[in-house]
């Protein structure tokens, strides 16, 4: 996350408890009320990529038939898993702006001990900023642990034909011989690697075995991990901005950050004036301050599960906060940035290679072919894959796929924003987000769609037989919501109403994805972006060598 700011913000408190994720549907509606919102379960749904994880309903993205057809079963699952709750980063609008506001308050109260904030801001008179920077929090680790448990429950049980009462992965076949060890992948960044560790504890279950085994070996012996360096210029599909040099040029990589400047005063002017009434003489809130208070609310909840910054805003003002985050990501990593496709194409190439059971022996993108050219680091035919990454990579992968459902730029001027818009980060990349690609085998080449969800208690419950399931389909889920593959540009996946696309059609839909990314020019070409910010321009996630959008 990265972007700059310009005017003030403020929030108040409430406690936030983390239970099992609530399934979230598309129930938002525009509000005309000025009443402050105090329900933290509602407030936290407006925190964009800083929102706590919550499953989308299966039909959230518009796919109405969500059941698995008879004679079909999931035969493989590929998970692109985001890290979970972290501290603010060191970017200007994020951690730096939060810390700047906190220091402003502390400096004032220290220099003016007789002056006090009042009303809902009284706590600022003795407030102390307590957060670190960038690292995974304990609540983040618990989110990833639960993600691993959920992945076992939703996929592992079926993929490994779990026995009655089996609660996690078993490293041995039923005859006692060892299974090949699954290979997980993570970047070397602390919060990513720690997310992988916590997820693996949930999926492999070493802390809830029938016979407790507290040894370190028990926690790590069932799988292998490939750690891909992050932070330099190495090729890394899970942190692809490292090797896409133009993304690190502020005028290109921070287009969305600049756009945020135009929106903050639009939605926070009234809140800032309202909160100023509780400030002592000599202290003036700016909209940057107010924005920092909304941000601190979200991050303190992700750290200690509570904050005194959360009850100060209306629902519309929280919707405005989320819109700033949507603006940033759309114009930094999606269709609104000329490097959007390039940053997602590497993982998409790896996904396609796995689907086609092929190694990648040379690279023309962020793929590290020294990792992807061998069975040890890039095994083929695993029942599942789990790759640990950042939120922006998920956004860029969807862009590289031409998933045009999400090609809907956030508003730069409308307040409150449209609650029915498609590009909403809290539903796309909350903390602990996961993009799962399901490979489904079916007996029929055209299985009848099933409208309602059906729990698969065992693999063959609805007529699946591996020996005759020769027709392969792709279905994708984003935080449990089934993605409308029929919105992939070109229409190759059109025709079904259940989100499924034949393997052949899906691969066909992605045949031109690399060419459409214009990877070399987008990442290394000599071009400039006029003006600060996008002014709402849609680059379709790329730019041609002539500087004209393709």
Steps between C-alpha positions, in 0.01 A plus 500: 500500500633840409364847431517862605255726678384850542240595768372376847308214651384374840332203666384351831496171674332175555615152576536247221484130562619246247284190473450267208468702179151620420382434145448835335258577220438806289268676744648848486277792429559869465427692819368851537523504879746708702483266798835363611553133431595299809452137392858379458393199293363746244781753534769235443340410168607840366871463562594384151813287497533558878163334569498184711439188297142401431368254245299644216173323433545257215281711273654835596658557156176425319527124436160370605550124457759412764459126556741244357324304223428130543772274367762769569762550768789734577820318405756774561512840672746786450494764774660844471488604864554852632667564834266601780484785753818706517619826646491810278775518240761772457323663207408865520123475520500193716732458798682829455179701490369310804821559693513865395153558637576317825818704544308820431258413779778399742705811429198720563390333824857502629544870425150589626428283805214723611317460169280200439303340225137455594196285428569195283861618454581524872723191472740696278609703802695196622528293181813303415567343159582133560542341158803363322558492127420245228520178702226239540296538819376223728149543361652471154664172593167370631330602175755302298469201732125502442559535126702179508228320696236622256707392202524150644126490570399631157762330283732270692226265617392441142841503334637246747177303555511565875394232741215548747603751764821603324566863593813577300749374245656156551854465365451126444280295272252262659757220464753697704738601221598866477329736260715730283547819699294795375709805406382838626644829374549833674704813460774575751317801645423449867122537490470277194718221639331516840163475326620183328616358834166572668297370204699176500429451871129513418506278190747236619363501856806430716345684795175300509600141437330220691828434679661836578854540364656835594824448308621745238556212259134409522404852394710504184565144387191453279587757233776692324526877458655703219593848624539747213708811581309828518632852528766508230462475124457123484225343292219408735142450382377543859661846526521589133553874546861426599592413144261741323718807524251753366267418785763651729490832313268718705324661203402153373481276805320751723227622266231384739677655798483836328132451416421458867593866551197605300254292701597545865380863527176409322389246759675619817444876504183472709647241738804715555291803583281294730796364694667838528233594754662258748855628455665745744596847387817489294448153354364485147395181328583456134335247275825302511458478876142383463610243244769377738240448771293276274813308408613462862156365590541222247857414590450505878212258454728277293757511781320502836140452388378838622550872447372834627506638147203318351172668598559845357368462145183444306455198278542721194832625634618143547387425145710796391800359685469172317462679168841663551653154534313374194630803308855426605496135397305542177737764371817344644448130424195444280361637174582855602877443490717422195684232701185337643500199269878463507499466878251212486614315189775301673271314739249450219775336292582271793134408546469413131822300512369296792166444327686376192748302711800684360814649648607853407857481372547862395340823617361801319332649808533495882522119491819366656578217261778365722220409742231406251708263288525206739288256699653584836395866501214493249340155521227407256181306579479596866145467632528858630727802475533780754696813409529787750502855371375859523161655430615691194615180328148356523359821347758492220438130425129572449599788273744286300217250449276772353238425764292794385250468784756709691563752222299770672705795617420641846359851495733793554220743579171335604422491871371277631634250247274248329453209744425264210832555320708193418853602601478493882816392678333378818342227285808450282809519719421525872767375738535126436343521152521194279453448126434130445500333159309171506558226245176302475461160336159404360353198326294722271637752253205722587394430860173650614554804727385474861357814653551443873809415697544133587741385768719224362525256791710259296636515144255262335182621672346650185611244246863597444722221369863587431527237229242666273545866603690578182347842440698767685370840604642806673314692769649782704409639840604828657450479874240228443302702243487324163649722230309558175746350252253588227613861544852417381547707187452323171214274605690169507344418838150616412209261501476365854315655794692328781843661464649190339703512180642203315874460541553546127292816490669647805845440353378652175374805686852560630691424179572869433539613861877540483488697175228721646720583799771656278727389782836624376382847408263540794776410748814627329395736219584868494165673534345766719156557648365851454378688808481374854248224547293325239223757465291185477681364194458129428818353353346153478788396722768549236669734256638443153846592373349802328364623832144433389272274700453166323 
